[in-house]
Amino acid sequence: MCGIVAAAAQREVSEILLEGLRRLEYRGYDSAGMALIDNDHALQLHKHSGKVKALEDANALNPIVGCRGVAHTRWATHGEPTSANAHPHISGDRVALVHNGIIENHASLRDSLRAKGVEFRSETDTEVIVHLINASLEQGASLFDAVRETVAQLEGAYAIAVVDTEHENEVVVAREGSPLVLGVGIGETFAGSDTLALRQVTDTFVYLEDGDFAVLKPSGFQIFDESGAPITREKTRLKGGDNQTDRGEFEHYMLKEIYEQPDRLRDTLTFDALDDSLFGDRAAAIFDQVQAVQIIACGTSYHAGLVARHWLEAIAGVPCQVEVASEFRYRRSVALPGTLVVTISQSGETADTLAAIKHLPDDYALAKLAICNVDHSAIVRASDLVFLTKAGPEIGVASTKAFTTQLAALMVFMACIARRQAKSALDESLVKQAIAELPAAVEATIAQDAKIKALARQFIQRNHALFLGRGVYHPIAMEGALKLKEISYIHAEAYPAGELKHGPLALVDDKMPIVAVAPRDDLLDKLKSNLEEVRARGGQLFVFADQAVNYESGPGVTVIDVPSVSELAGPIVYTVVLQLLSYHVAVAKGTDVDKPRNLAKSVTVE
């Protein structure tokens, strides 16, 4: 989950590396560091615990400069978030290395190196890599050969970038199981964990595959496969400018991204949104054969899959299973005939999801479809069909616009499948209605922001919360609970409201806030009965209710009206109010909303 960036240029690169780290900080912010080779061919190093700002301040007081260098922002796995455990790691005062991933056999490698007299300065798994490389260099290997010899000994996942004072004109990078992309400039070459880190300096990228190595020089780059043979990877030029990551007038990226959702839904749900070709040239032929759907995802994307299951089974009449990728990849599963595997991922680099689809037997399914926000990502490249959401860069660690555009994409997918099913009860005009009304409905929902902000203050002194929903709104309640715990650190759980009497009701007292979503649907009366059970036991109810049902506030009950929308649009609209609730609770509690503790945006390690 860490972020790495590297540069080989004809100009000074310290500010380029720092800016790359600022852009990558959503991947981890426990510590940060950078190493440069200066004009005297010496290694210069800064690294600090805490966020990138600490590194910036240190470099402002004592600048280090150079034309070749590597940098890192850390999400801690092995070893506490201290300066000693921060990257880059150094060996022999000549080699500096940054790493994203986990080395599973680091303990045995460490023991072997210690037996040879190597002294370790950190608790990290990464430090073994830099010492192995240095040992190979001392035996006369080139930097490229030293990296190749070293990674052959590693078990696990890695994206690494290495510089050496005696190979001062180059940076060597390699990847296996962790993302790495090259940025191509004029008289300079870069590498980073994702394109966002490098959009400041280039719009032209090369996506490395597992097993790839690359030697970066100011004059260009060369890519090699694991045998050391030169290979070619396609260059990709990304559209759009480098102005999508500005926070603008908003205090936090998360709030900006919540407010962007009407526009991002408009972008995702185009006028031809029900066209099979949006999923790829082969989509129509594959969709004709679909008899079942298997959805694989993690976290927020898993919740999107649960909503899709309701739609696919209730409306399209197609069996659907939804599994957490980290469990699915280790379970022997049996696919129904005619199964389409669907993966959902904001980044397209989620380690467990990627591993799950890469290890599927060739005959497991008809095809693999990716619902993803990042083009050319690993999951996209590993899939037969792709629907790219148009959420744009999402910087806040807690996902907002990525989730709602995933739901929009899954609604379109459901419609494309449903039109082929004899048992389908879908009236496509209802889908088109939802597409047409969603942007304005979300705007109207966001207009309730001030009321939600006022309500949020009642959560400041609370340590626990329950979220309730029924039917398709249970996954929405799950997403609301996840958002609250992610950024406010309040323990929150979601339940189908009908399950209250099967255990959760024991937790209810006058200190327990209960958040419920109450759309106008067939389960509304049953939901109201469940909520009365809570009120009778002194629970504090906060109900987001369809404005047409006239649900009134009263003793122990605070009601926020939500715009009336169609059945398919409802889950997206109710998601937005829960996003705003979690955001304002976190702000009121004074947490770091965009960079909550212990979390990272993209989970690229198991």
LUMMARVEX-64724 format. One line per 10 residues: number of its first residue (from 0); their letters; for each residue y, z, x of C-alpha. Coordinates in pm, whole numbers, plus 50000, padded with zeros to 5 digits. Example, Ala and Ser with C-alpha at 12.3 -4.5 7.8 and 13.67 -1.06 7.14 Angstrom:
<sites>
0) AS) 49550 50780 51230 ~ 49894 50714 51367
</sites>
This chain:
<sites>
0) MCGIVAAAAQ) 50000 50000 50000 ~ 50225 50022 50302 ~ 50475 49749 50379 ~ 50489 49562 50707 ~ 50733 49307 50845 ~ 50746 49126 51178 ~ 50978 48879 51346 ~ 50976 48639 51641 ~ 51318 48476 51671 ~ 51590 48348 51898
10) REVSEILLEG) 51833 48604 51757 ~ 51845 48979 51733 ~ 51615 49096 51451 ~ 51664 49471 51400 ~ 51871 49424 51083 ~ 51624 49165 50952 ~ 51342 49416 50999 ~ 51541 49694 50833 ~ 51629 49477 50537 ~ 51265 49376 50507
20) LRRLEYRGYD) 51172 49745 50492 ~ 51434 49813 50224 ~ 51275 49541 50015 ~ 50924 49666 50084 ~ 50996 50034 50024 ~ 50844 50013 49676 ~ 50509 49983 49858 ~ 50546 50325 50023 ~ 50822 50555 50137 ~ 50661 50849 50314
30) SAGMALIDND) 50791 50738 50654 ~ 50932 50432 50828 ~ 50964 50290 51176 ~ 51023 49983 51388 ~ 50956 49870 51742 ~ 51135 49592 51930 ~ 51098 49429 52270 ~ 51443 49429 52428 ~ 51598 49187 52678 ~ 51456 49391 52966
40) HALQLHKHSG) 51104 49338 52829 ~ 51079 49706 52738 ~ 50949 49854 52415 ~ 51210 50030 52200 ~ 51099 50253 51913 ~ 51240 50444 51615 ~ 51025 50615 51354 ~ 51096 50893 51107 ~ 50940 51072 50814 ~ 51106 51012 50481
50) KVKALEDANA) 51255 50696 50342 ~ 51391 50390 50515 ~ 51742 50538 50500 ~ 51640 50791 50769 ~ 51537 50502 50993 ~ 51864 50321 50922 ~ 52064 50631 51014 ~ 51872 50676 51337 ~ 51929 50316 51437 ~ 52298 50342 51357
60) LNPIVGCRGV) 52329 50640 51594 ~ 52112 50491 51866 ~ 52068 50117 51811 ~ 51760 49939 51937 ~ 51778 49562 51962 ~ 51551 49273 52042 ~ 51434 48931 51930 ~ 51071 49029 51871 ~ 50958 49325 51670 ~ 50748 49490 51400
70) AHTRWATHGE) 50839 49741 51130 ~ 50663 49952 50868 ~ 50721 50166 50560 ~ 50429 50398 50491 ~ 50229 50523 50199 ~ 50020 50795 50359 ~ 49640 50779 50350 ~ 49510 50939 50670 ~ 49745 51207 50796 ~ 50048 51376 50644
80) PTSANAHPHI) 50381 51192 50612 ~ 50522 51303 50948 ~ 50707 51126 51225 ~ 50397 51145 51445 ~ 50191 50967 51179 ~ 50458 50708 51108 ~ 50411 50350 51227 ~ 50449 50166 51461 ~ 50181 50320 51678 ~ 50209 50274 52054
90) SGDRVALVHN) 49954 50248 52333 ~ 50017 50232 52705 ~ 50392 50211 52648 ~ 50342 49838 52605 ~ 50169 49770 52271 ~ 50318 49844 51927 ~ 50128 49789 51604 ~ 50187 49824 51229 ~ 49908 49827 50973 ~ 49856 49814 50598
100) GIIENHASLR) 49505 49905 50486 ~ 49229 50155 50557 ~ 48989 50149 50853 ~ 48670 50304 50723 ~ 48498 50351 51060 ~ 48802 50502 51234 ~ 48626 50834 51302 ~ 48350 50680 51514 ~ 48599 50453 51692 ~ 48822 50754 51764
110) DSLRAKGVEF) 48529 50947 51911 ~ 48438 50653 52133 ~ 48795 50614 52259 ~ 48830 50987 52326 ~ 48515 50975 52534 ~ 48693 50717 52749 ~ 48992 50943 52799 ~ 49228 50810 52530 ~ 49467 51072 52393 ~ 49568 51044 52030
120) RSETDTEVIV) 49914 51135 51904 ~ 49851 51105 51530 ~ 49600 51175 51254 ~ 49601 50816 51128 ~ 49318 50568 51108 ~ 49561 50307 51242 ~ 49601 50452 51589 ~ 49249 50351 51690 ~ 49348 49984 51645 ~ 49637 49992 51889
130) HLINASLEQG) 49431 50174 52155 ~ 49149 49923 52121 ~ 49393 49636 52165 ~ 49547 49799 52470 ~ 49205 49856 52624 ~ 49126 49489 52583 ~ 49461 49388 52734 ~ 49395 49606 53035 ~ 49076 49409 53090 ~ 49282 49092 53118
140) ASLFDAVRET) 49262 48953 52765 ~ 49549 48766 52606 ~ 49719 48939 52315 ~ 49553 48699 52072 ~ 49207 48756 52221 ~ 49265 49132 52232 ~ 49345 49135 51861 ~ 49040 48921 51782 ~ 48810 49144 51987 ~ 48953 49454 51820
150) VAQLEGAYAI) 48932 49350 51456 ~ 48571 49247 51510 ~ 48502 49620 51553 ~ 48685 49727 51236 ~ 48532 49808 50900 ~ 48770 49816 50605 ~ 49093 49644 50510 ~ 49389 49554 50725 ~ 49701 49350 50764 ~ 49836 49406 51114
160) AVVDTEHENE) 50121 49286 51330 ~ 50127 49351 51705 ~ 50372 49306 51991 ~ 50312 49356 52364 ~ 50575 49380 52638 ~ 50374 49147 52861 ~ 50355 48887 52584 ~ 50717 48934 52487 ~ 50760 48590 52332 ~ 50503 48633 52055
170) VVVAREGSPL) 50381 48845 51768 ~ 50015 48834 51666 ~ 49910 48909 51308 ~ 49577 48927 51126 ~ 49452 49008 50777 ~ 49137 49112 50599 ~ 49156 49255 50249 ~ 49531 49330 50262 ~ 49807 49080 50183 ~ 50007 48902 50454
180) VLGVGIGETF) 50241 48605 50433 ~ 50429 48409 50701 ~ 50793 48311 50661 ~ 50904 47989 50829 ~ 51258 47947 50955 ~ 51440 47731 51210 ~ 51392 47881 51555 ~ 51225 48188 51404 ~ 50903 48294 51235 ~ 50833 48605 51029
190) AGSDTLALRQ) 50547 48791 50864 ~ 50551 49038 50578 ~ 50340 49210 50316 ~ 50497 48988 50052 ~ 50758 48718 50016 ~ 51018 48958 49879 ~ 51059 49110 50225 ~ 51150 48774 50374 ~ 51355 48599 50104 ~ 51667 48710 50293
200) VTDTFVYLED) 51582 48471 50579 ~ 51367 48192 50433 ~ 51231 48028 50119 ~ 50931 47868 50292 ~ 50605 48059 50319 ~ 50246 48031 50432 ~ 49989 48256 50264 ~ 49721 48381 50501 ~ 49363 48421 50382 ~ 49109 48687 50473
210) GDFAVLKPSG) 48986 48637 50827 ~ 49303 48456 50939 ~ 49494 48526 51260 ~ 49836 48388 51349 ~ 50047 48375 51662 ~ 50419 48381 51580 ~ 50681 48248 51820 ~ 51045 48152 51774 ~ 50938 47788 51804 ~ 50677 47814 51528
220) FQIFDESGAP) 50332 47949 51451 ~ 49966 47869 51485 ~ 49694 47996 51249 ~ 49333 48052 51355 ~ 49015 48139 51169 ~ 48791 48433 51264 ~ 48606 48219 51519 ~ 48934 48143 51696 ~ 48950 47781 51584 ~ 49295 47645 51482
230) ITREKTRLKG) 49335 47586 51109 ~ 49609 47469 50874 ~ 49743 47651 50569 ~ 49974 47488 50321 ~ 50345 47566 50327 ~ 50497 47672 49995 ~ 50866 47659 49912 ~ 50965 47915 49648 ~ 51223 47834 49386 ~ 51514 48059 49296
240) GDNQTDRGEF) 51763 48240 49510 ~ 51766 48577 49673 ~ 51977 48750 49410 ~ 51711 48895 49181 ~ 51676 49229 49357 ~ 52034 49351 49311 ~ 52050 49668 49101 ~ 52386 49559 48961 ~ 52564 49812 48741 ~ 52253 50016 48672
250) EHYMLKEIYE) 52184 50352 48830 ~ 51816 50270 48884 ~ 51601 49960 48910 ~ 51380 50094 48634 ~ 51662 50098 48381 ~ 51776 49753 48491 ~ 51423 49624 48445 ~ 51393 49782 48100 ~ 51717 49614 47997 ~ 51602 49279 48138
260) QPDRLRDTLT) 51304 49262 47904 ~ 51458 49050 47628 ~ 51540 48777 47881 ~ 51208 48805 48061 ~ 51025 48773 47728 ~ 51231 48462 47650 ~ 51130 48318 47986 ~ 50761 48400 47937 ~ 50735 48292 47573 ~ 50863 47937 47594
270) FDALDDSLFG) 50886 47698 47301 ~ 50545 47554 47394 ~ 50389 47896 47437 ~ 50069 47807 47248 ~ 49989 47508 47469 ~ 49655 47546 47650 ~ 49796 47366 47954 ~ 50010 47671 48038 ~ 49688 47825 48169 ~ 49595 47523 48382
280) DRAAAIFDQV) 49464 47169 48354 ~ 49107 47286 48287 ~ 49206 47545 48027 ~ 49132 47344 47714 ~ 48780 47256 47824 ~ 48705 47615 47930 ~ 48858 47774 47619 ~ 48633 47549 47406 ~ 48331 47730 47552 ~ 48453 48090 47534
290) QAVQIIACGT) 48230 48322 47331 ~ 48334 48654 47489 ~ 48604 48796 47717 ~ 48573 49046 48002 ~ 48908 49198 48111 ~ 48937 49371 48451 ~ 49251 49558 48555 ~ 49399 49884 48686 ~ 49669 50124 48570 ~ 49934 49979 48343
300) SYHAGLVARH) 49760 49640 48348 ~ 49446 49810 48214 ~ 49648 49934 47917 ~ 49760 49576 47852 ~ 49395 49476 47849 ~ 49315 49742 47588 ~ 49582 49598 47359 ~ 49437 49251 47414 ~ 49092 49377 47315 ~ 49226 49479 46975
310) WLEAIAGVPC) 49383 49137 46929 ~ 49083 48939 47048 ~ 48830 49125 46838 ~ 49034 49192 46525 ~ 49215 48858 46505 ~ 49022 48605 46714 ~ 48678 48747 46630 ~ 48568 48736 46995 ~ 48385 49025 47167 ~ 48592 49178 47444
320) QVEVASEFRY) 48518 49438 47711 ~ 48791 49604 47919 ~ 48708 49780 48242 ~ 48891 49965 48515 ~ 48849 49748 48822 ~ 48771 50036 49058 ~ 48469 50123 48844 ~ 48362 49774 48743 ~ 48325 49655 49103 ~ 48061 49922 49168
330) RRSVALPGTL) 47873 49892 48841 ~ 47598 49651 48756 ~ 47730 49484 48447 ~ 47582 49224 48216 ~ 47804 48950 48079 ~ 47760 48809 47732 ~ 47692 48433 47714 ~ 48008 48225 47740 ~ 48216 48502 47899 ~ 48561 48432 48041
340) VVTISQSGET) 48670 48692 48300 ~ 49039 48782 48273 ~ 49217 48979 48545 ~ 49562 49130 48492 ~ 49785 49228 48784 ~ 50159 49244 48838 ~ 50138 49178 49213 ~ 49822 48973 49226 ~ 49721 49184 49528 ~ 49563 49487 49359
350) ADTLAAIKHL) 49274 49566 49591 ~ 49016 49681 49335 ~ 49088 49398 49093 ~ 49070 49138 49368 ~ 48747 49284 49504 ~ 48596 49288 49155 ~ 48640 48916 49098 ~ 48554 48817 49453 ~ 48217 48988 49423 ~ 48120 48844 49086
360) PDDYALAKLA) 47806 48632 49100 ~ 47875 48261 49066 ~ 47683 48248 48739 ~ 47844 48560 48587 ~ 48105 48383 48377 ~ 48244 48052 48261 ~ 48556 48093 48472 ~ 48818 48341 48593 ~ 49166 48362 48440 ~ 49450 48553 48608
370) ICNVDHSAIV) 49747 48697 48417 ~ 49989 48759 48701 ~ 50357 48788 48788 ~ 50341 48654 49144 ~ 50254 48295 49218 ~ 50029 48219 49517 ~ 49909 48580 49526 ~ 49550 48653 49623 ~ 49423 48698 49266 ~ 49595 48376 49160
380) RASDLVFLTK) 49434 48188 49447 ~ 49093 48332 49360 ~ 49110 48228 48991 ~ 49026 47908 48805 ~ 49300 47948 48544 ~ 49639 48118 48573 ~ 49914 48228 48339 ~ 50223 48331 48533 ~ 50444 48579 48356 ~ 50814 48544 48417
390) AGPEIGVAST) 50902 48906 48473 ~ 51069 48833 48806 ~ 51064 49082 49094 ~ 50989 49433 48970 ~ 51120 49691 49216 ~ 51077 50014 49023 ~ 50737 50165 49095 ~ 50679 50242 48726 ~ 50603 49907 48564 ~ 50815 49804 48265
400) KAFTTQLAAL) 50900 49437 48228 ~ 50575 49335 48399 ~ 50379 49518 48127 ~ 50563 49371 47830 ~ 50538 49018 47968 ~ 50166 49079 48026 ~ 50134 49167 47657 ~ 50326 48851 47569 ~ 50092 48642 47784 ~ 49784 48806 47632
410) MVFMACIARR) 49914 48738 47281 ~ 49940 48369 47370 ~ 49593 48377 47524 ~ 49451 48536 47210 ~ 49607 48263 46996 ~ 49461 47988 47215 ~ 49114 48143 47185 ~ 49148 48223 46814 ~ 49221 47867 46710 ~ 48872 47773 46833
420) QAKSALDESL) 48684 48047 46649 ~ 48537 47990 46305 ~ 48561 48363 46232 ~ 48927 48383 46330 ~ 49172 48503 46069 ~ 49474 48397 46272 ~ 49766 48227 46109 ~ 49944 48070 46409 ~ 50274 48096 46226 ~ 50245 48472 46277
430) VKQAIAELPA) 50225 48422 46654 ~ 50525 48192 46645 ~ 50710 48450 46437 ~ 50641 48718 46698 ~ 50754 48485 46977 ~ 51076 48409 46792 ~ 51164 48767 46700 ~ 51061 48960 47012 ~ 51368 48916 47235 ~ 51613 49020 46963
440) AVEATIAQDA) 51386 49302 46847 ~ 51367 49443 47199 ~ 51745 49419 47229 ~ 51777 49616 46904 ~ 51532 49872 47040 ~ 51729 49912 47362 ~ 52037 49977 47145 ~ 51872 50312 47061 ~ 51909 50415 47425 ~ 52176 50682 47366
450) KIKALARQFI) 51966 50855 47098 ~ 51660 50853 47322 ~ 51865 50990 47612 ~ 51978 51283 47397 ~ 51622 51351 47284 ~ 51492 51344 47643 ~ 51677 51665 47734 ~ 51428 51858 47522 ~ 51156 51775 47773 ~ 51326 51917 48082
460) QRNHALFLGR) 51153 52255 48070 ~ 50820 52122 47949 ~ 50514 52095 48171 ~ 50279 51914 47934 ~ 50298 51657 47656 ~ 50063 51478 47417 ~ 50110 51116 47310 ~ 49952 50993 46986 ~ 49885 50650 46846 ~ 49621 50483 46631
470) GVYHPIAMEG) 49450 50145 46651 ~ 49627 49902 46881 ~ 49894 50167 46938 ~ 49659 50405 47117 ~ 49688 50200 47440 ~ 50066 50203 47390 ~ 50053 50582 47372 ~ 49844 50577 47691 ~ 50110 50369 47863 ~ 50382 50607 47741
480) ALKLKEISYI) 50194 50906 47880 ~ 50141 50728 48211 ~ 50511 50649 48243 ~ 50610 51010 48175 ~ 50376 51154 48437 ~ 50455 50884 48693 ~ 50827 50951 48715 ~ 50895 51293 48559 ~ 50582 51472 48690 ~ 50511 51616 48345
490) HAEAYPAGEL) 50141 51624 48274 ~ 50089 51394 47977 ~ 49781 51267 47799 ~ 49730 51021 47516 ~ 49484 51045 47230 ~ 49402 50855 46917 ~ 49566 51074 46656 ~ 49239 51107 46469 ~ 49090 51286 46771 ~ 49327 51584 46748
500) KHGPLALVDD) 49075 51794 46562 ~ 48811 51719 46824 ~ 48975 51927 47093 ~ 49340 51847 47175 ~ 49473 52047 46880 ~ 49381 52361 47075 ~ 49668 52285 47313 ~ 49933 52267 47044 ~ 50194 52540 47029 ~ 50572 52564 47008
510) KMPIVAVAPR) 50604 52470 47375 ~ 50401 52150 47347 ~ 50597 51829 47273 ~ 50398 51572 47078 ~ 50515 51210 47100 ~ 50387 50976 46831 ~ 50434 50607 46752 ~ 50440 50536 46381 ~ 50452 50166 46298 ~ 50426 50039 45944
520) DDLLDKLKSN) 50056 49952 45930 ~ 49738 50042 45744 ~ 49691 50361 45946 ~ 50037 50506 45884 ~ 49934 50750 45610 ~ 49644 50878 45819 ~ 49879 50919 46115 ~ 50122 51120 45903 ~ 49841 51355 45804 ~ 49753 51402 46171
530) LEEVRARGGQ) 50115 51484 46249 ~ 50129 51741 45972 ~ 49835 51914 46140 ~ 50051 51941 46452 ~ 50355 52067 46265 ~ 50150 52331 46087 ~ 50062 52476 46425 ~ 50414 52488 46561 ~ 50403 52174 46772 ~ 50731 51992 46843
540) LFVFADQAVN) 50702 51638 46710 ~ 50899 51342 46844 ~ 50820 51041 46629 ~ 50919 50680 46694 ~ 50884 50530 46348 ~ 50941 50194 46182 ~ 51282 50221 46019 ~ 51138 50082 45695 ~ 50900 50376 45637 ~ 51186 50625 45596
550) YESGPGVTVI) 51020 50893 45805 ~ 51276 51176 45812 ~ 51357 51438 46073 ~ 51309 51800 45974 ~ 51201 52137 46112 ~ 50985 52067 46415 ~ 51019 51689 46375 ~ 51267 51454 46544 ~ 51250 51092 46430 ~ 51393 50789 46612
560) DVPSVSELAG) 51403 50471 46406 ~ 51247 50160 46558 ~ 51331 49809 46430 ~ 51085 49667 46179 ~ 50887 49384 46338 ~ 50574 49184 46274 ~ 50228 49315 46356 ~ 50192 49122 46683 ~ 50540 49212 46810 ~ 50498 49582 46738
570) PIVYTVVLQL) 50312 49696 47053 ~ 50582 49547 47277 ~ 50870 49701 47082 ~ 50714 50050 47077 ~ 50643 50023 47448 ~ 51015 49988 47516 ~ 51111 50312 47340 ~ 50850 50502 47540 ~ 50980 50347 47863 ~ 51330 50467 47780
580) LSYHVAVAKG) 51202 50814 47694 ~ 51021 50854 48026 ~ 51319 50717 48217 ~ 51570 50958 48066 ~ 51337 51257 48102 ~ 51298 51177 48472 ~ 51674 51138 48522 ~ 51738 51466 48342 ~ 51483 51640 48566 ~ 51640 51489 48878
590) TDVDKPRNLA) 51336 51306 49012 ~ 51347 50991 49222 ~ 51295 50748 48937 ~ 51239 50429 49135 ~ 51031 50591 49407 ~ 50826 50870 49251 ~ 50635 51098 49485 ~ 50291 50998 49610 ~ 50300 50653 49449 ~ 50347 50294 49557
600) KSVTVE) 50413 49980 49360 ~ 50124 49767 49474 ~ 49788 49930 49533 ~ 49645 49716 49811 ~ 49389 49965 49944 ~ 49084 50110 49772
</sites>
